[in-house]
């Protein structure tokens, strides 16, 4: 269970960005949260050999010992980098979409403009009339690089998402308008947090879309097996100052294996995504599954927007995993006003980085509109 304390002022406001008649501002927000975290039973890695040995232990068939020794309560204030965008006022919806990215990315996943093409979900949402609020999760982008073992864990990041949502709802973030409806879109680990948000605080969201996600975590070992590389060694020019608990995959081919579906992506996109990737933390790997998922009190609409060739959450084929007799997804939201599943063809786990991403964007925004959001 999360608990938060909040009084928010804008730390800094940077240059604005304009998409046609739509406008975006970038800023940092101080966010104070309290959460119960896991205490890890091993010391920080001293080298890459220890990191790789840890990954081997995580995916081992019969682990010999638990990596956790207990729990503790933490209360800290973090600087969270965010981007707020508003569409042309003539077609502006009264709903704002709050976007949470997954592991390996920062908030630019939602507005991928490093390569020419129609990869920006933000711009698609703006064209549909929605305002957007995307943020760098703790430990990524321009947000605080907190301790990757004891602090950057799922419960803390869930508390941050809940607090940011509460702040937006109460008009406590300078420069951001209040809206009538607040909906959430997640990708991968961001979908884990979005699912858990409506489990622990169903009143905070009026609708959710879960992308790059299923509630079956049994397919993740191949991805985890690729991640035993210290970020400080993998991209020293960018990450030399980071703790050994910030880890990543080796190179663009492992990136392709986990996130992209050949030949349905531009190789230039893969090159750009690899160059701009962000590491994730040991704490995140250990705590992804400990947050709540069952949301019996949540009454808003739910869309599982899956990728056809998602290896991380579907083992390479989402048919029957997020729908059909082997899926428990519907049971997690028994009171949902609408529950739908859609599988986007010819895309991998990193849906937004494929040629066919715009089809999924249309499905997402039409889902909100259909539900009066």
C-alpha positions as CSV (number, residue, x, y, z in Angstrom):
1,X,0.0,0.0,0.0
2,X,1.3,3.4,-0.9
3,X,1.1,6.5,1.2
4,X,2.1,10.0,0.0
5,X,2.6,13.5,1.3
6,X,2.4,16.3,-1.2
7,X,2.9,20.0,-1.6
8,X,4.2,20.7,-5.0
9,X,5.9,23.6,-6.7
10,X,7.4,23.7,-10.1
11,X,11.2,23.4,-9.8
12,X,12.0,24.5,-13.3
13,X,10.3,25.2,-16.6
14,X,12.3,24.7,-19.8
15,X,11.7,25.6,-23.4
16,X,8.4,24.7,-25.0
17,X,7.8,22.6,-28.1
18,X,5.2,23.1,-30.7
19,X,3.5,20.5,-32.9
20,X,1.5,22.6,-35.4
21,X,-0.9,24.4,-33.1
22,X,-0.3,22.0,-30.3
23,X,2.2,22.9,-27.5
24,X,4.3,21.1,-25.1
25,X,6.3,22.2,-22.0
26,X,9.0,20.3,-20.2
27,X,9.7,20.7,-16.5
28,X,10.8,18.9,-13.3
29,X,8.4,18.3,-10.4
30,X,9.5,17.5,-6.8
31,X,7.5,14.4,-5.6
32,X,7.6,13.1,-2.1
33,X,6.4,9.6,-1.5
34,X,6.4,6.9,1.1
35,X,6.5,3.2,0.2
36,X,7.4,-0.2,1.7
37,X,10.4,-1.6,-0.2
38,X,12.3,-4.9,-0.2
39,X,15.7,-5.1,1.5
40,X,18.1,-7.0,-0.7
41,X,20.1,-9.8,0.8
42,X,23.3,-9.2,-1.2
43,X,25.8,-6.3,-1.4
44,X,26.1,-4.1,-4.5
45,X,27.9,-5.6,-7.4
46,X,31.6,-4.9,-7.6
47,X,32.0,-5.8,-11.2
48,X,30.2,-7.2,-14.3
49,X,30.9,-10.8,-13.3
50,X,28.8,-10.5,-10.2
51,X,26.0,-8.8,-12.2
52,X,26.0,-11.7,-14.7
53,X,26.1,-14.2,-11.8
54,X,23.1,-12.5,-10.3
55,X,21.1,-12.7,-13.5
56,X,22.0,-16.4,-13.8
57,X,20.7,-17.0,-10.3
58,X,17.4,-15.1,-11.0
59,X,16.5,-17.3,-14.0
60,X,17.8,-20.5,-12.5
61,X,15.3,-23.4,-12.3
62,X,15.7,-24.0,-8.6
63,X,17.2,-20.9,-6.9
64,X,19.2,-21.9,-3.8
65,X,18.4,-18.8,-1.8
66,X,16.2,-15.7,-1.7
67,X,17.6,-12.4,-2.9
68,X,15.4,-10.6,-0.2
69,X,16.1,-10.4,3.5
70,X,13.2,-8.2,4.6
71,X,11.2,-5.0,4.1
72,X,11.6,-1.4,5.1
73,X,9.6,1.8,4.8
74,X,11.2,4.7,2.8
75,X,10.1,8.3,2.5
76,X,12.0,10.4,0.0
77,X,11.6,13.3,-2.4
78,X,12.6,12.9,-6.0
79,X,12.8,15.2,-9.0
80,X,10.6,13.8,-11.8
81,X,11.1,15.1,-15.3
82,X,7.8,15.5,-17.3
83,X,6.4,16.8,-20.5
84,X,2.9,18.2,-20.7
85,X,1.2,18.7,-24.1
86,X,-2.1,20.4,-25.1
87,X,-3.8,20.1,-28.5
88,X,-5.4,22.7,-30.6
89,X,-8.1,24.3,-28.5
90,X,-10.7,23.9,-31.2
91,X,-10.7,20.1,-30.9
92,X,-9.5,19.8,-27.3
93,X,-10.9,16.9,-25.2
94,X,-11.6,17.3,-21.5
95,X,-9.5,14.2,-20.9
96,X,-5.7,14.0,-20.2
97,X,-3.7,10.8,-20.9
98,X,-1.0,10.0,-18.3
99,X,1.8,8.0,-20.0
100,X,4.2,5.6,-18.2
101,X,7.0,4.0,-20.1
102,X,8.7,0.7,-19.6
103,X,12.2,-0.7,-18.9
104,X,14.9,0.4,-21.3
105,X,13.3,3.7,-22.2
106,X,12.5,7.2,-20.9
107,X,9.5,9.3,-21.7
108,X,10.7,9.7,-25.3
109,X,9.2,6.3,-26.0
110,X,5.9,8.1,-26.3
111,X,7.3,10.8,-28.5
112,X,9.9,9.0,-30.6
113,X,11.2,11.5,-33.1
114,X,14.9,10.4,-33.4
115,X,14.0,9.0,-36.8
116,X,11.6,10.4,-39.4
117,X,8.3,8.6,-39.4
118,X,5.0,8.3,-37.6
119,X,6.3,6.9,-34.3
120,X,5.0,9.5,-31.8
121,X,2.1,8.4,-29.7
122,X,2.0,11.9,-28.2
123,X,1.4,13.5,-31.6
124,X,-1.3,10.9,-32.4
125,X,-3.1,11.7,-29.1
126,X,-2.8,15.4,-29.7
127,X,-4.3,15.1,-33.1
128,X,-7.2,13.1,-31.5
129,X,-7.8,16.1,-29.2
130,X,-6.2,14.7,-26.0
131,X,-3.7,16.5,-23.7
132,X,-0.8,14.2,-22.5
133,X,1.4,14.0,-19.5
134,X,4.5,11.8,-20.0
135,X,7.3,11.5,-17.4
136,X,10.6,9.9,-16.9
137,X,10.3,7.1,-14.4
138,X,12.6,7.2,-11.4
139,X,16.2,6.4,-12.5
140,X,15.6,7.3,-16.2
141,X,16.0,10.4,-18.4
142,X,16.2,13.6,-16.4
143,X,14.6,12.2,-13.3
144,X,16.5,11.4,-10.1
145,X,19.0,8.5,-10.3
146,X,18.2,7.0,-6.9
147,X,19.8,3.9,-5.4
148,X,19.1,1.1,-7.8
149,X,19.1,-1.6,-5.2
150,X,17.0,-0.3,-2.3
151,X,15.0,2.6,-3.8
152,X,14.2,2.3,-7.5
153,X,11.7,-0.5,-7.0
154,X,8.2,-1.1,-8.2
155,X,6.4,0.1,-4.9
156,X,8.2,3.4,-5.0
157,X,7.5,3.9,-8.7
158,X,3.8,3.0,-8.1
159,X,3.7,5.7,-5.3
160,X,5.2,8.2,-7.7
161,X,2.6,7.5,-10.4
162,X,-0.2,7.8,-7.8
163,X,1.2,11.0,-6.5
164,X,1.6,12.6,-9.9
165,X,-1.9,11.6,-10.8
166,X,-3.2,13.2,-7.5
167,X,-1.2,16.3,-8.2
168,X,-2.6,16.7,-11.7
169,X,-6.2,16.1,-10.4
170,X,-5.8,18.8,-7.7
171,X,-4.1,21.3,-10.0
172,X,-0.9,21.3,-8.0
173,X,1.5,21.2,-11.0
174,X,2.1,24.7,-12.3
175,X,1.5,25.0,-16.0
176,X,-0.8,22.0,-16.2
177,X,-4.5,22.6,-16.5
178,X,-7.1,20.5,-14.6
179,X,-9.2,18.2,-16.7
180,X,-12.6,16.4,-16.2
181,X,-11.1,13.0,-16.9
182,X,-7.8,11.4,-16.2
183,X,-6.8,8.2,-18.0
184,X,-3.6,6.2,-18.0
185,X,-1.6,4.4,-20.7
186,X,1.3,2.2,-19.9
187,X,3.9,0.2,-21.7
188,X,5.5,-3.0,-20.3
189,X,6.7,-2.1,-16.8
190,X,4.7,1.0,-17.2
191,X,1.6,-1.2,-17.7
192,X,2.5,-3.1,-14.5
193,X,2.4,0.2,-12.6
194,X,-0.8,1.3,-14.4
195,X,-2.6,-2.0,-13.6
196,X,-1.4,-1.7,-10.0
197,X,-2.5,1.9,-9.7
198,X,-6.2,1.0,-10.3
199,X,-5.8,-2.0,-7.9
200,X,-4.7,0.2,-5.0
201,X,-6.3,3.5,-5.9
202,X,-9.1,2.9,-8.4
203,X,-10.5,6.4,-7.9
204,X,-7.5,7.9,-9.5
205,X,-8.1,6.7,-13.1
206,X,-11.1,7.0,-15.4
207,X,-9.7,4.6,-18.0
208,X,-6.6,2.5,-18.7
209,X,-4.8,1.0,-21.7
210,X,-2.2,-1.6,-21.1
211,X,0.3,-2.0,-23.9
212,X,3.3,-4.5,-24.1
213,X,1.7,-6.4,-21.3
214,X,0.0,-9.5,-20.1
215,X,-0.6,-10.9,-16.6
216,X,1.5,-13.9,-17.5
217,X,5.1,-13.4,-16.3
218,X,6.3,-16.8,-17.2
219,X,7.9,-15.8,-20.5
220,X,10.4,-13.2,-19.1
221,X,13.5,-15.3,-18.5
222,X,14.8,-14.9,-22.0
223,X,14.7,-11.1,-21.7
224,X,16.1,-11.1,-18.2
225,X,19.0,-13.4,-19.3
226,X,20.2,-10.6,-21.7
227,X,20.4,-7.9,-19.0
228,X,23.5,-8.7,-16.9
229,X,25.6,-5.8,-18.3
230,X,26.6,-2.9,-16.1
231,X,25.3,0.3,-17.8
232,X,28.5,2.1,-16.7
233,X,30.5,-0.3,-18.9
234,X,28.0,-0.7,-21.7
235,X,27.7,3.0,-22.5
236,X,30.4,4.7,-20.4
237,X,30.1,8.0,-22.2
238,X,26.5,8.3,-20.9
239,X,26.4,6.2,-17.7
240,X,29.9,6.1,-16.2
241,X,28.6,7.8,-13.0
242,X,25.8,5.3,-12.4
243,X,25.9,2.7,-9.6
244,X,26.5,-1.0,-10.5
245,X,22.8,-1.7,-9.8
246,X,21.9,0.0,-13.1
247,X,22.0,-2.7,-15.8
248,X,21.1,-3.2,-19.4
249,X,21.4,-5.6,-22.4
250,X,24.5,-5.9,-24.5
251,X,23.8,-4.4,-27.9
252,X,21.3,-3.6,-30.7
253,X,20.8,-7.3,-31.5
254,X,19.6,-8.1,-28.0
255,X,17.5,-5.0,-28.3
256,X,15.9,-6.4,-31.4
257,X,15.4,-9.8,-29.8
258,X,13.4,-8.3,-26.9
259,X,11.6,-5.4,-28.5
260,X,11.4,-5.5,-32.3
261,X,9.8,-7.8,-34.9
262,X,11.8,-8.2,-38.1
263,X,11.2,-7.1,-40.8
264,X,8.5,-4.7,-39.6
265,X,10.9,-2.0,-38.3
266,X,13.3,0.5,-39.8
267,X,16.9,-0.5,-38.9
268,X,17.6,3.2,-38.3
269,X,15.0,3.1,-35.5
270,X,16.8,0.2,-33.9
271,X,20.1,2.1,-34.1
272,X,18.5,5.2,-32.6
273,X,16.7,3.3,-29.8
274,X,19.9,1.4,-28.8
275,X,21.9,4.7,-28.7
276,X,19.2,6.4,-26.6
277,X,18.3,3.4,-24.3
278,X,18.1,3.8,-20.5
279,X,19.2,1.2,-18.0
280,X,16.9,-0.3,-15.4
281,X,17.6,-1.5,-11.9
282,X,18.2,-4.6,-10.0
283,X,15.5,-3.4,-7.6
284,X,13.0,-3.3,-10.5
285,X,13.7,-6.8,-11.7
286,X,13.2,-8.2,-8.2
287,X,10.0,-6.2,-7.4
288,X,8.0,-6.2,-10.6
289,X,5.7,-9.0,-9.4
290,X,5.1,-7.9,-5.8
291,X,2.7,-5.0,-6.4
292,X,-1.1,-5.6,-6.4
293,X,-2.9,-6.5,-9.7
294,X,-6.4,-7.5,-8.7
295,X,-8.6,-4.4,-9.1
296,X,-12.1,-5.4,-7.8
297,X,-13.2,-1.8,-7.1
298,X,-12.1,-0.3,-10.4
299,X,-15.1,0.6,-12.6
300,X,-13.5,2.3,-15.6
301,X,-12.8,0.8,-19.0
302,X,-9.8,-1.5,-19.7
303,X,-8.0,-2.2,-23.0
304,X,-5.2,-4.7,-23.3
305,X,-3.5,-3.5,-26.5
306,X,-1.0,-6.3,-27.2
307,X,1.7,-6.8,-29.8
308,X,1.5,-9.9,-32.0
309,X,5.1,-10.9,-31.5
310,X,5.7,-9.9,-27.9
311,X,8.3,-12.2,-26.5
312,X,8.6,-10.7,-23.0
313,X,4.9,-11.0,-22.0
314,X,3.6,-13.5,-24.5
315,X,6.5,-15.8,-25.6
316,X,6.2,-14.5,-29.1
317,X,2.5,-14.9,-29.7
318,X,-0.1,-13.0,-27.7
319,X,-3.1,-14.9,-29.1
320,X,-4.5,-17.0,-26.2
321,X,-2.3,-15.3,-23.6
322,X,-4.2,-12.1,-23.1
323,X,-7.5,-13.6,-24.4
324,X,-9.0,-17.0,-24.5
325,X,-9.3,-19.8,-21.8
326,X,-5.8,-19.4,-20.5
327,X,-6.0,-15.7,-19.7
328,X,-6.9,-14.4,-16.3
329,X,-6.8,-10.7,-17.4
330,X,-10.6,-10.2,-17.4
331,X,-10.9,-11.6,-13.9
332,X,-8.6,-8.9,-12.5
333,X,-11.1,-6.2,-13.4
334,X,-14.5,-7.7,-12.5
335,X,-16.2,-4.3,-12.2
336,X,-14.8,-2.7,-15.3
337,X,-17.3,-0.8,-17.4
338,X,-15.8,-2.1,-20.6
339,X,-13.1,-4.7,-21.1
340,X,-11.4,-5.3,-24.5
341,X,-8.4,-7.0,-26.0
342,X,-6.8,-6.1,-29.2
343,X,-3.6,-7.6,-30.8
344,X,-1.8,-5.3,-33.2
345,X,-0.3,-7.3,-36.1
346,X,3.3,-7.1,-37.2
347,X,4.8,-5.5,-34.1
348,X,7.0,-6.7,-31.3
349,X,7.1,-5.7,-27.6
350,X,8.3,-2.2,-28.4
351,X,5.1,-1.5,-30.2
352,X,5.8,2.3,-30.8
353,X,9.0,1.6,-32.8
354,X,7.3,-0.3,-35.7
355,X,6.0,0.7,-39.1
356,X,2.6,-0.3,-38.0
357,X,2.4,1.6,-34.7
358,X,-0.1,4.2,-36.0
359,X,-2.7,1.5,-36.3
360,X,-2.4,0.8,-32.6
361,X,-2.5,4.5,-31.8
362,X,-5.9,4.8,-33.6
363,X,-7.2,1.8,-31.6
364,X,-6.1,3.4,-28.3
365,X,-7.6,6.8,-28.9
366,X,-10.8,5.4,-30.4
367,X,-11.2,3.2,-27.3
368,X,-11.1,6.2,-25.0
369,X,-13.6,8.1,-27.3
370,X,-15.9,5.2,-27.5
371,X,-16.1,5.2,-23.7
372,X,-16.8,8.8,-23.4
373,X,-13.4,9.9,-22.4
